[in-house]
Amino acid sequence: MNRRLLAAVALVVVLALAGCSTILGPDVDDPEALSEDADYDFDTDRNASIEINRNNYTAVYDVSAKTTGDNDTIELYRTDAFAIERPLELRGLQFRYPNGTMVRYVDGEQTRVYPNGTTEPTDELAVDSTRQRAIVHLPHDEGQLAFTTPKNGKRLAIETVVEGDYEIALPPNTDASIPLLSQVRPAADDRQQVGDRVELYWDNLDSSVVVLRWYLDRDIWLFGGLAAIASVIGAIGAVYYYFQIQQAKELREEEGLDVDYDDDREGPPPGMR
């Protein structure tokens, strides 16, 4: 039994050192995932523009404002429930130069795409991974990096890998304005309804992470309905309790238990006259 236990521990250690994606997280530099088709809105004056969808979120970052990595890299990561850093799983990775030239993965190969549509092979947008972070080697120190990464549930913590102005669009038909049902930390400086999405804005975000928890619009009706039902039940209970008290009083009066003899006495008690 001890030998089996030691063998199992050794296997886990070997897989950990090898960066096994099944145990320690996704294979962030998978060329097929990096080549996925994705449409990003690069027409933004914010340093970070993030759009949350049902199963993923997209991010467009101004790399000139990055706070992680060295001169020609940016490090992308998330923090799990145990406060351990994990690399982001990157899909549809793209880099856009200020002049509109794109560098992206096409069929697993790094490709430069010019505004006129011509393409050529390149090695400018490489991705490496560690057990903690996905390291993207940037083509230039100015431009925008865009990617898609999976998410689960109605809560998201986004590490702020660039500084400055942020905009985050919540999923369609959701909101985060009722404290009991949602959370926005740090609080947004502004918010707008744009189509079926609520967009949150921070003018100069000063936090290492943005934590968001939202609810579906239909949840409000459900919550309101439950509150109304609870109110009706409470009112019925109060009325029932009131009538029970009244019935108890009447019963005590009928049995003479509530007669106040002190009020009926005239003069001093017997023996004191």
C-alpha positions in Angstrom: 0.0 0.0 0.0 2.8 2.4 0.8 4.5 1.7 -2.5 1.3 2.5 -4.3 0.8 5.7 -2.4 4.4 6.8 -3.1 3.9 5.9 -6.8 0.7 8.0 -7.0 2.5 11.0 -5.3 5.4 10.7 -7.7 3.1 10.6 -10.7 1.3 13.8 -9.5 4.7 15.5 -8.9 5.9 14.5 -12.4 2.7 15.8 -14.0 2.9 19.0 -12.0 6.5 19.7 -13.1 5.5 18.9 -16.7 2.7 21.4 -16.6 0.0 18.8 -17.2 -3.1 20.7 -18.3 -5.6 18.1 -17.0 -4.5 18.6 -13.4 -3.0 22.1 -13.2 -5.2 23.8 -15.7 -5.7 24.3 -19.4 -3.1 24.1 -22.2 -3.0 27.9 -22.8 -0.7 27.7 -25.8 -2.8 25.3 -27.8 -2.5 26.5 -31.5 -6.0 25.2 -32.3 -7.6 27.2 -29.5 -5.5 30.3 -30.3 -6.8 30.1 -33.9 -10.5 30.2 -33.1 -12.5 32.8 -34.9 -13.4 35.8 -32.8 -14.7 39.3 -33.4 -13.4 42.1 -31.1 -14.3 45.7 -30.9 -10.9 47.5 -31.1 -12.6 50.8 -31.5 -12.4 51.9 -27.9 -10.5 54.6 -26.1 -10.4 52.6 -22.9 -7.3 50.8 -21.8 -9.4 47.7 -21.1 -12.6 46.8 -22.7 -14.2 43.6 -21.5 -17.4 41.9 -22.6 -18.8 39.1 -20.5 -20.9 36.4 -22.2 -22.7 33.4 -20.9 -19.7 30.9 -21.1 -16.7 33.2 -21.7 -15.5 36.8 -21.7 -13.5 38.7 -24.2 -10.9 41.3 -23.4 -9.2 44.0 -25.4 -6.2 45.5 -23.7 -4.0 48.5 -24.6 -0.6 46.9 -24.1 1.2 50.2 -23.6 -0.6 50.3 -20.2 0.3 46.8 -19.1 1.4 46.1 -15.5 2.6 42.5 -15.8 5.4 41.0 -17.8 8.7 42.5 -19.0 9.3 44.8 -22.0 7.9 42.6 -24.7 5.5 40.3 -22.8 2.2 40.4 -20.9 1.2 37.8 -18.3 -2.4 36.8 -18.1 -3.8 34.8 -15.1 -6.7 34.3 -12.8 -6.8 33.5 -9.1 -8.7 30.4 -7.9 -10.8 29.8 -4.8 -7.5 29.0 -2.9 -5.9 32.3 -3.9 -3.6 30.4 -6.2 -2.7 31.9 -9.6 -3.6 29.9 -12.7 -3.0 30.8 -16.3 -5.9 32.0 -18.4 -7.0 29.7 -21.1 -6.6 31.7 -24.3 -8.7 31.4 -27.4 -8.9 33.6 -30.5 -5.7 35.5 -29.7 -5.1 38.6 -31.8 -2.8 41.7 -31.7 -3.7 44.9 -33.5 -1.1 47.5 -34.4 -2.1 51.2 -34.2 -2.1 51.3 -38.1 -4.7 48.4 -38.3 -2.3 45.6 -39.1 -3.3 42.4 -37.3 -1.2 39.5 -36.0 -3.2 36.4 -35.2 -3.2 32.6 -35.4 -4.6 31.0 -38.6 -4.8 27.2 -38.7 -2.3 27.1 -35.8 0.2 29.4 -37.4 1.1 33.0 -36.5 0.1 35.2 -39.4 0.4 38.9 -40.1 -2.7 40.3 -41.8 -2.4 43.7 -43.4 -5.3 46.2 -43.8 -5.5 45.4 -47.5 -6.1 41.7 -46.8 -2.7 40.3 -47.7 -1.0 37.9 -45.3 2.4 36.6 -44.4 3.8 34.2 -41.9 5.4 35.6 -38.7 6.6 34.6 -35.3 5.6 37.8 -33.5 2.8 36.5 -31.3 4.1 33.5 -29.3 2.5 32.1 -26.2 4.3 30.3 -23.3 2.8 29.0 -20.1 3.8 28.3 -16.6 1.8 26.8 -13.8 0.7 30.3 -12.7 0.5 32.4 -15.8 0.1 32.6 -19.6 2.9 34.6 -21.1 2.2 36.3 -24.4 5.1 37.6 -26.4 4.0 40.9 -27.9 4.9 42.1 -31.4 5.2 45.7 -30.3 5.0 47.8 -27.1 2.0 49.8 -28.6 -1.2 48.2 -29.8 -4.1 46.2 -28.6 -4.2 42.6 -27.5 -7.5 40.7 -27.6 -8.5 37.2 -26.5 -11.4 35.1 -25.3 -11.3 33.0 -22.2 -13.9 30.6 -20.7 -15.9 31.4 -17.5 -18.5 29.7 -15.4 -21.4 30.9 -13.3 -22.6 34.5 -12.4 -19.4 35.6 -10.7 -16.1 36.7 -12.1 -12.8 38.0 -10.8 -10.7 39.8 -13.4 -7.1 40.5 -12.7 -6.2 44.1 -13.8 -3.2 43.4 -16.0 -3.4 46.9 -17.4 -3.9 50.2 -15.6 -6.1 53.1 -16.4 -9.7 53.3 -17.8 -11.9 50.2 -17.8 -15.2 49.3 -19.3 -16.9 46.0 -18.6 -20.2 44.9 -20.3 -22.3 42.5 -18.2 -24.0 39.6 -20.0 -27.2 40.3 -21.9 -30.3 40.8 -19.8 -28.4 41.0 -16.5 -27.6 43.6 -13.9 -25.6 44.2 -10.8 -27.4 47.1 -9.0 -29.1 45.3 -6.1 -26.5 44.7 -3.3 -28.2 41.6 -1.9 -28.2 39.9 -5.3 -25.0 41.3 -6.8 -21.5 42.7 -6.2 -19.2 45.2 -8.0 -15.9 45.7 -6.3 -14.5 48.3 -6.5 -17.6 50.3 -7.2 -17.9 51.6 -10.8 -17.7 55.3 -11.5 -20.5 55.2 -14.0 -22.9 52.8 -15.7 -25.1 52.8 -18.8 -27.7 50.7 -20.5 -26.5 49.9 -24.0 -29.0 47.7 -25.8 -29.6 44.6 -23.7 -26.4 45.0 -21.7 -25.3 47.1 -18.7 -21.9 48.6 -19.1 -19.8 49.6 -16.1 -17.0 52.2 -16.3 -14.0 53.0 -14.1 -12.1 56.3 -15.0 -8.8 55.2 -13.4 -9.1 51.8 -11.8 -6.9 51.5 -8.7 -7.3 47.8 -7.8 -5.4 44.6 -8.6 -8.7 42.8 -9.3 -12.3 43.5 -10.3 -14.9 41.3 -8.7 -18.3 41.1 -10.3 -21.4 39.1 -9.4 -24.6 39.7 -11.3 -28.2 38.4 -11.6 -30.6 37.8 -14.5 -33.3 40.4 -15.0 -35.9 37.7 -14.5 -34.4 37.0 -11.1 -35.8 40.3 -9.8 -39.3 39.2 -10.6 -38.6 35.9 -8.9 -37.1 37.7 -5.9 -40.0 40.2 -5.8 -42.5 37.4 -6.0 -40.9 35.5 -3.2 -40.8 38.7 -1.1 -44.5 39.3 -1.9 -45.4 35.8 -0.9 -43.4 36.1 2.3 -45.2 39.4 3.1 -48.6 37.9 2.5 -47.7 34.9 4.7 -46.4 37.3 7.4 -49.6 39.3 7.3 -51.8 36.2 7.5 -49.7 35.0 10.5 -50.0 38.4 12.2 -53.8 38.4 11.7 -54.1 34.8 12.9 -52.0 35.6 16.0 -54.1 38.7 16.8 -57.4 36.7 16.6 -55.8 33.9 18.8 -55.0 36.6 21.4 -58.5 38.0 21.3 -60.0 34.5 21.7 -57.8 33.8 24.6 -58.8 37.1 26.3 -62.5 36.3 25.8 -62.1 32.8 27.2 -60.3 34.1 30.3 -63.0 36.7 30.9 -65.7 34.1 30.6 -63.9 31.9 33.2 -63.3 34.9 35.4 -59.6 34.7 35.2 -59.1 38.3 34.2 -61.3 39.9 36.9 -59.3 42.7 38.6 -60.4 42.3 42.2 -58.3 45.3 43.3 -60.6 47.6 41.4 -63.7 46.2 43.1 -62.6 46.6 46.7 -64.0 49.4 48.6 -62.2 50.4 51.8 -59.3 48.8 53.5 -58.8 45.0 53.5 -60.6 42.8 56.1 -59.1 43.2 59.5 -57.9 46.8 58.8 -61.3 48.5 59.2 
